[in-house]
Amino acid sequence: MKYLYSEKMKNNEQLKLLQKYQIEYQNKLYNQKLIGITVYDWDNYNKFLIILNSIIRNHIDEIYKNKKKIKDSIHVLLKNQIRLKTWKYLSLKKRKMILRSKKLMDQRQIDDDMYLKLLK
């Protein structure tokens, strides 16, 4: 789970960097448009921004997948903790029953021995 959390942090940082880079690139394109840009350069800027948007969308999808994995892992962990607590409780109860039964059997044996001694 630590790995998933560290991946989440890393992915969020990468997403912020990509989005910052996207804004910078859009600003460069805007400034180029103001001073004049060739169709070829504008096409290159535009294609790059489309690719960058696609990368950002894919990155966001990865972040959501990672969040789901974390949520599922936490759910499984909690479920297993509940099972473990239940098992410990039932195990303790069973040991107490066994110990009580053993004590009763020992006491019965002692009583039987006493009874036999009295009969002799």
QUIZIRA-V483324 format. One record per backbone hydrogen bond with DSSP energy under -1.0 kcal/mol. CO is the residue of the C=O (numbers start at 1). NH is the residue of the N-H. If there is no record, write none. Layout:
BEGIN
co:CO nh:NH
co:CO nh:NH
END
This chain:
BEGIN
co:1 nh:5
co:2 nh:6
co:3 nh:7
co:4 nh:8
co:5 nh:9
co:6 nh:10
co:7 nh:11
co:8 nh:12
co:9 nh:13
co:10 nh:14
co:11 nh:15
co:12 nh:16
co:13 nh:17
co:14 nh:18
co:15 nh:19
co:16 nh:20
co:17 nh:21
co:18 nh:22
co:19 nh:23
co:20 nh:24
co:21 nh:25
co:22 nh:26
co:23 nh:27
co:24 nh:28
co:25 nh:29
co:26 nh:30
co:27 nh:31
co:28 nh:32
co:29 nh:33
co:30 nh:34
co:31 nh:35
co:32 nh:36
co:38 nh:42
co:39 nh:43
co:40 nh:44
co:41 nh:45
co:42 nh:46
co:43 nh:47
co:44 nh:48
co:45 nh:49
co:46 nh:50
co:47 nh:51
co:48 nh:52
co:49 nh:53
co:50 nh:54
co:51 nh:55
co:52 nh:56
co:53 nh:57
co:54 nh:58
co:55 nh:59
co:56 nh:60
co:57 nh:61
co:58 nh:62
co:59 nh:63
co:60 nh:64
co:61 nh:65
co:62 nh:66
co:63 nh:67
co:64 nh:68
co:65 nh:69
co:66 nh:70
co:67 nh:71
co:68 nh:72
co:69 nh:73
co:70 nh:74
co:71 nh:75
co:72 nh:76
co:73 nh:77
co:74 nh:78
co:75 nh:79
co:76 nh:80
co:77 nh:81
co:78 nh:82
co:79 nh:83
co:80 nh:84
co:81 nh:85
co:82 nh:86
co:83 nh:87
co:84 nh:88
co:85 nh:89
co:86 nh:90
co:87 nh:91
co:88 nh:92
co:89 nh:93
co:90 nh:94
co:91 nh:95
co:92 nh:96
co:93 nh:97
co:94 nh:98
co:95 nh:99
co:96 nh:100
co:97 nh:101
co:98 nh:102
co:99 nh:103
co:100 nh:104
co:101 nh:105
co:102 nh:106
co:103 nh:107
co:104 nh:108
co:105 nh:109
co:106 nh:110
co:107 nh:111
co:108 nh:112
co:109 nh:113
co:110 nh:114
co:111 nh:115
co:112 nh:116
co:113 nh:117
co:114 nh:118
co:115 nh:119
co:116 nh:120
END
